[in-house]
Amino acid sequence: MPDGSAQPYDVFVSYAHADNEKPLGSVTQYGWVTTLAHNLNTGPGHLRKNLFIDHQLKPGAVFSDDLVAKVKGSTLLLLLLSQNYIESEWCGKELDYFIRTHANDPERPADVFVVELFPFETFTKVPTNIQHLRKRLIHAQFWHKPADALAPLLAGEPSPQESGPESERHYWRKLHELRNAIDSRLRMLKGDQLSVSVAVQPAASQPVALLKSAKPVLGTILLADTTEDLVPTRSAVKAALEPEGVVVLPEGDYVGLSPEEFKTEFARDLARSHLFVQMLSPTIGRTGKGFAAPLPQLQFEGADSAKLPMLQWCERLLDPRHITDPGHAKLFNTPHLRVTNRTSFEREILERLRAIKQAQERDRKAAQPEQASVVDKKLIFIDDIAGETDLNQRLRTLLQHANCRVRSLSQDVALLGSNGLDIAQVLKPCHAGITVFADRSKRDVVLKRLLLFLNKIAESRLAVGRWGIYLTPGTAGCDIGLVSDEVIAIDEQRLADFVRNLGS
């Protein structure tokens, strides 16, 4: 939440000043970072944002209370990652303070947007907090490596017009992707009215369904990392599938992980997925430090070993003999490869997911016919911070009488910590959620956990139909600090109405 003593900013731009110097001989009036920040507020349909970018802080300057207030008062942090950033004392302080004041999960803070100015694997002495961000939260890569270049180049440097046609195209494409991601997050937060502290709305006669515009989840795919030439195509496929109810993993990418980290992260994503999707070109792809093969080959081998259904795509059929790397050539010689246009491939992904979902439903019914009556019961997630045994048992009994089943977490689970618990998977089968608010002293914890659940439902497009705040006589008049049509206040008398019209 923004600090009332400081002007609230939508975006705090955290960067190394060395990355914003204007080169001698360039016709541009501004440095690369200043130009990027300005361009985030341009373009059709953009959200007008209040950005803070510090041009004053110099080496040796004091990290002032004013700057602390600006970091704390900003909704999002835009981190421009480079070796200069890693070596900057003040950049590290900005990041650390933002995470401590904003993040529910320090390893995956939802409101830190990371931009690579150069490839992550070229950086040295990367601190732990940035390593954690890199694993999942890269939102744009502004570097590119032309075929005739000896090293990666920063797109749009010193200015888009002076960087050449290929670099300029890459710059504007990445700017568009980054701007859309930031605007979408801000619109979601503003739509939830998170900055307004008022009481939870009382229950209406017809409760408003949660996330009415979101399609039911069709399935989850693991969309493998691609080589740089296919990044725009991969982004287009992801953008086309998500509105159709497809959850796309990974959330970031796997570049920058150690071999062991990759093995763990990739296995976890495979376990969550219904389909492995890979897009191929003649380019072999990058090989991480200590990896036995390039990422495209390792990802295919991992999915094949896990016996996950697969679909592969390439724009045109290639003669494997013309691909110099034998391992990469093998990827073009599988029964999973489709040589078609992108739109047709997207349709085939959706059709395959529908077929998988139908088959799973048939298998489930065939394997558990005697449990049909249990499956038909509504599943309700209960989050009880106070842990009052009598109240908890009373609530469970009421829900059981209303033909509902209950899912909850043990009291020792630190939901807001970095314990690896996947909240989306916990909520995925649930029809509704209830937060028990029975202890006024735990108001802030209740609010933070509630926001975490709502954000996970929105991000993963879960089919959770409704969320209620269960109030007791001791908390009925307490201001919890959130107003939202997605959340209604309930008590014992209103509980039956709350669950009566939940979808099956």
N, C-alpha and C positions, 0 to 999 in steps of 0.2 A: 504494500500500500504506500502511496506517496506520503511523504512527511508534510504535514500541514505548514511547517515553517519554511519550506522550500518550494519554488515553482515546480509543478509536476511536469516531467518530460515523458513523451512516449518512448523515445529511444535515446540511450546514452551510447555514443560512439566511442569505443575504447580502442585506441590505436597507438602505435609508436610514431612519434613526431618525425623520426628519420624517414618514415615511409611517405611523408607528405611534403617533402621538399621539392620545389620546382627546379627542374634541371636547367642549367645554363644553355641557351640556344633554343629553348622551346618557346613557341608562341603562346602557350597556354598561360592564363593569368593565375591559375590556382594549382595547388598540389593534387595528387591523385586521390587522396582520401577526401579532401574537401569537395572535389568534383563528384565523387561517388555519393557522398552524403546529400549534396544538392539534388542529384538525379533520382534519389529515392523519393523525392517529392515532385516528380514529373511523370508524365505519361497518362494516357486515357484511363479513366476509372480508378486512379490511384487514391489512396486515403491520405488526406492532408495530415502530416505528422509534425509534432513538436520535437525536434531533435536537439540534443546538446552535443556539441563537438568542441573540445577545449583546444584553443590555439595559444594559450598563455603558459601552461605548465612547462618549466624548463628543468634540465638535470640539476639536482640539488635543491629544488623547490620543496616546500613543505606540503604534504598531503593534507590540505586544510579542511576545517570543519565544513566550509562551504561546498567543497568538492565531495566530501562524504555525504552531505545532504542531497546533492544532485544525483549521486549514484543511488542512494536509497529512494529518492523520489521519482526514479525513472521506472517505467513499466517493463521495458526490454533493454537488454544489453547487446549491442552489436560489436562483436570482437573481430578485428582484422588481424588474422594470424600470420606472423612472419618471424624470422629469426630475430629481427629487431624487437618485436613484441615480447618474445621469450626472454630477451636480455634486459628488458625494461623493468626497473623496480616498480614504477608507478602503475604500469599496466597490470602487473601481477596483483597489486593492492586493489585496483578497481575491480578486477575479476573476483578476487577473494571476498571483498566486501559485498558485492552484488549477490554472490551465491549465498553468503551467510544471512543476508537480509531478505532474500526472495525465494530461495529454492527449497522445495520439499525434499528433493533427492539431490544431494550435492554432485552425484555422478551423472545425473541426467536432468539438469534444470530446464524446465520447459521454456523459459523466457530468455535464454542465452542463445543468440544466433551467431554461429561461427563461420567466418569466411576465410578460405585459404588464399593467400597471395602467392604462395609457392608450395610445391608438394610437401606434404607432411614428412615424408621419409627423408627429406634433405635437412631437416632441422636437427640440432644437437642440444643436449642438456634440457630436454623438455620437462617442465615440472609436472608433478602428479595431477594437479587440477586440470591442466590443459590436456594431458593424456586421457583423462576421463571424458572430457568434452569431445575430443577427437573421435573416440570410439563410436559415438552415436549421433553427434549433433552438427556435422558439417552441412551447411545449407547452400553453399555456393563455392565453386573453385574458379577463381578469376585468372589462374595461370593456364597456359597452354603451351604445347611444344610442337611447332611446325616441323615438317619433315626435314627442312634444311637448317634447323637450329641445333646447336650443340647442347643447349641447356634450356630449361623451361623459361618462358617469358611471361611477364605480367601484362594481361590484356588491357588495352586502353592506355598504355603508358608510353610517353608522358601525358598524352591526351588521346581520346578515341580517334580524332581526326588524323593524328600524326603517327598512329601505331600500325597502319597498313590495313588493307581490307579484311584479311583473315582475323587479325587481332580485334579489329573494330566490331566485326560480327559476333565474335565470342564475348566481348565486353557487354554489348547490348542484350544478348541472350541471357547471360548470367545476371545482369542487373534486373531484367524483367522477372526472372525466377526468384531472386532475393526479395525484390519489392513485393511481389505477390505473397510470399511466405510471411513477411513481416506484417503486411496489411491484413492478411487473413487472421493472424493471431490477435492483432489489436482489435479487429472488428468483433472477434469472438469474445474477448475480454470485455469490451465496451457493451456488447449485447447482453452480457451477463450482469452488467452494472456492478462490477466488483468494487468500484471505488466509493459506492454509496453505502453508508452504514445506517440501515433501518431494520425494523423488525421483519421477521418472516411473515409473508402474507397469510391470512387465515384461510382455511379450507373453503373452496367454492362448492356450489351444489354439483357442478360438473367439473371435476378436476381436469386441468389441462395436461395432455399427454406430453411426455418428455421427448424432445428431439423429433418433432413431428416430420420434419423434412428429410431426416436421414433414412436411407433405405435399409432394410434388414441386411445383416451381414450374409453375403453369399458364400464367402470362403476366404482363406488366407493363402497368398502366394509368396514364395521367396523369389524375388526378382533379382537375379544375380548381378553383381557388379559388371560393368561393361568397360571396354577400352574407351579412350578419350573421344574417338571419332563417333561413338554411338551414345554418348551421354545425352545429347538433346533428344534422340529417339527414345531412349529409356525413360526420360522425364515425361515425354508425351504419352507413352504407354501407361505410366503410373497415373498421370492426370486423367486419362480416359477411363481407367478401371475403377478408381476410388469412388467416383459418384455412383457407380453401379453396385456398391456394397462390398467391394473387394478390399481387404486389408493387405497392404503391400509391405513386406519386410525385405531387407532390414530398414530401420528408421534412418540410418545414415549409410555408411559403407564399411568395408572391412580393411581398407587400406590404412596402414599405420599400426595395426595390431601386431603383437608378437605371434609366432606360430602357435603357441599354447593358447593365447587369448583368442586367436581366430578359431581354433578347434572348438573351444568352449562356446563362443558366441554363435558360430555357424551351426553347431549341433543343436543349440537351444532354439534357434530360428527354424531349423528343419523340423524339429519336433512340434512346432506350433503351426506348420504350414500343411496345406492340402495339395499343393502343386509347386514344382520347381520350374521356373521360366528363365531361359537364357537367350540372350541376343548376341549374335556373333558377326564378326567381320574378319578380314584377313589379318588384322593386327593381332599380335600375340597377347599383349597385355603386360602389366607390370608384375614383377616378382618381388615380394617384400623381403626384407632382411631376414635371412635364415630360413626362407621358404624353399621347399623342394621343387616347386613348379610355379608358373604364373597362376594368378587367382582364378581365371576362367577354368583352367583345368582342375584345380583343387576343388572348386565349388561343384563342378560336374561330378567328379569322383565321389565327393561326399554325399551328394543327393542320390547317386546311383547305389552306393553302399547302403544307404538308408531305405532303398526301394521306394522312394517317393515318386509319384507320377510326374512325368516331365513333358515339357514342350520347349523346343528350341526354334530359333528363327534366324534367317539371314535374308538379305535383300535379293541376292542372286546366287545361283549355285556355282560353287568354285571347284576347280579340279584340285583335290588334295595334294597332288604332286607339285602344285605351284605354291604351297605353303611350306616355308623352310623348316618350321618346327614340327617334328613328328607328333608330339603330344597335342598340339593345337589342331593339326590336320585331322586327328581322330574325332574331334568334336563335330566335324562335318560329315561323319560317316556313321550316323546313328539313326534308328527308326523314329526318333523323336523330332527330327529336323523338318521344319516347314519353310519352303521358299515361296513367299507370298508378300503382298503388300501389308503395311502395318495395320490397317483397319481390319482386314480379314483375320489377321493373327489375333487382334484384340477380341474379335467375336469368338474365335476358337477357344481362347482362354476362358471366356465367360461360359461357353457351352460345356467345356470340360469341367469347370467348377460345379455347374448345375448337375451334371451327370454324377460327379463324385458325391455331392450332397444327397442326391436321390438314392444312390447305392448305399450310403451310410445309413440313411433312414430305414431302408428295407432290411439291412443287416441288423440294425438295432431292434426292430420290431420282431424279426425272426428269432433273435437270440434271447429276447426277454418278453415273451408274450404275457407271462404271468405278472409282469410288473407294469402293465399298461396303466392301471389305475393310479400307481405312484407317479408315473411320468406325467399324467394329466394334471397333477396338482401343481399349483403355482409355486415357484421357488422365490423366496424373499430373502434378500441379504440384510442382515442386521448389524449395524456398527454401534456397539455399546461401550462408550469410554468409561462411564462410571463403574460398570461391572457390578451393579447391585443384583445379587443372586435372586432375590424374591421378585423384583421387577422383571428381570430377564426371563425367569420361568413363567411368570404371568403372561408376558407378551408372546412367548412361544406357544403357550396353551391356547391363547386367543386366536393365533394364526392357524394352528392345527385345526381348531373348530371351524375356521373359515376355509378349510380344504387347501391349506398352504403348507409347503415345506420351508425349512429355515436353513440358511447358510450364514456362517459368521466366522470370525477369526479369534484365536485364543488371545487372552489379555496381554501376553508377553510379546506379541508380534509388533515390531516397531514399524508401522506402515510408512512413516515419513522418513525413515532412514534408508541406508543403502544396503538392504539385506537381500536384494535380488528377487523379491517377491513381485510377481507380475499381476498387478491389480486388475488389468483388463481380463486376464484369464479367470480370475476369481469371480468377476461380475458377469462374464460372458453368458452363462446359462440362466441368469436371474431375470425375473419378470419385473421386479421393482426393488427398491432399497429403502431402508428406514434407518435414520440416525437417531439414537436415543439420547436425548438431552435432559439429564436428570440432576446435573451438578453445575450450578452457576459458576463455580470457580474454574471449570474446565471449558468455558465458553470459547476461548481462542483456539484450543485444540480441536474442539468440535467443528468450528468453522473451517480450519485448515484441512481437516480430513474430508469434510463435505466437499470443498472445492476440488480436492484431489480426485474424488470419485466422479464428480460431474465432468471434470476435464478429461478423465480417462474414457468416460462414456462417449464424449463428443469426438475425441481424437480417434478412437477405435470403432466408432459408429456402432456401438452396441445397442441391442434391441431392448434396453431397459425401459419399461413403460412409464415409470412414475417414481418419484422420490419424496419421502415424507420425513418431517422432523417430529418425533414423538415427544411431546411435552408432558411434564408431570406438574402437579400443583406447585412445586417449588420453582419451576422454570417458566411457567405459563406467561408471565409478563416480562421476561428477559429479552433484551434486544440482542440478537445473535450477530447482526452486522451484515446481513445479506438479503437482498430482495430479488426474487426471480420467479417467473411464471412456472419454472421447472420444479419448484419446491413448494410443498404445501405443509401447513401445520396440522397435526393430528393428535388425538388423544384416544383413550380407550373407547369412548363412545363413537368416534369417527373412524375407527380402524376398519370396521366392516365395510363402510362405504369406500374406503381407500382401496381395498383389494377386490371389491365385487366385480368391477368391469375390466380387470386386467386381461390382456390377450392371452390365449393359450399357447 
